[in-house]
Amino acid sequence: MDLIKKGLAFGLGLAVTSKEQAEKFVNDLVKKGELSLEESKDMVNQLVQRGEEEKKGLQRIVREQIKQILNELDLATKEDIQKLEQRIQKLENDDK
């Protein structure tokens, strides 16, 4: 049974990200007799937790890739633009 839980958690980590999806999947296993009601609650929690971990990991990877691409494009950052705006504002104030 532990091997089944690990396999399902691994295979469905990304696919099952919401509690409702996990509950539906586990309820199907209970109906088929593959899980008991007691085991189903633990399985739902494991699937939801695994899904959230996978989701966070994927988001981190996407953010890193976007940062890398932006760095390679050598585009002005929000901070660069704010610095320029401050310099312009200072120059305008000095001219008055």
CORNORDA-V666912 format. One record per residue. N is the residue number from 1. RES is the residue in three letters. SS is DSSP state (H for helix, E for strand, C for the rest). PSI is psi in whole degrees, -180 to 180 (none if undefined). Layout:
<<N RES SS PSI> <N RES SS PSI>>
//
This chain:
<<1 MET C -39> <2 ASP H -38> <3 LEU H -40> <4 ILE H -45> <5 LYS H -45> <6 LYS H -43> <7 GLY H -44> <8 LEU H -43> <9 ALA H -40> <10 PHE H -48> <11 GLY H -28> <12 LEU C 7> <13 GLY C -49> <14 LEU C -35> <15 ALA C -35> <16 VAL C 96> <17 THR C -15> <18 SER C 154> <19 LYS H -38> <20 GLU H -42> <21 GLN H -43> <22 ALA H -44> <23 GLU H -42> <24 LYS H -46> <25 PHE H -47> <26 VAL H -38> <27 ASN H -37> <28 ASP H -40> <29 LEU H -38> <30 VAL H -45> <31 LYS H -35> <32 LYS C -7> <33 GLY C 12> <34 GLU C -17> <35 LEU C 149> <36 SER C 168> <37 LEU H -39> <38 GLU H -44> <39 GLU H -30> <40 SER H -39> <41 LYS H -44> <42 ASP H -40> <43 MET H -42> <44 VAL H -48> <45 ASN H -42> <46 GLN H -43> <47 LEU H -43> <48 VAL H -45> <49 GLN H -45> <50 ARG H -41> <51 GLY H -42> <52 GLU H -40> <53 GLU H -44> <54 GLU H -41> <55 LYS H -45> <56 LYS H -41> <57 GLY H -42> <58 LEU H -41> <59 GLN H -41> <60 ARG H -45> <61 ILE H -43> <62 VAL H -44> <63 ARG H -44> <64 GLU H -42> <65 GLN H -41> <66 ILE H -44> <67 LYS H -44> <68 GLN H -44> <69 ILE H -44> <70 LEU H -39> <71 ASN H -41> <72 GLU H -31> <73 LEU H -14> <74 ASP C 44> <75 LEU C 155> <76 ALA C 137> <77 THR C 169> <78 LYS H -39> <79 GLU H -42> <80 ASP H -45> <81 ILE H -40> <82 GLN H -40> <83 LYS H -43> <84 LEU H -41> <85 GLU H -41> <86 GLN H -41> <87 ARG H -42> <88 ILE H -45> <89 GLN H -43> <90 LYS H -44> <91 LEU H -40> <92 GLU H -39> <93 ASN H -35> <94 ASP H -29> <95 ASP H -19> <96 LYS C none>>
//
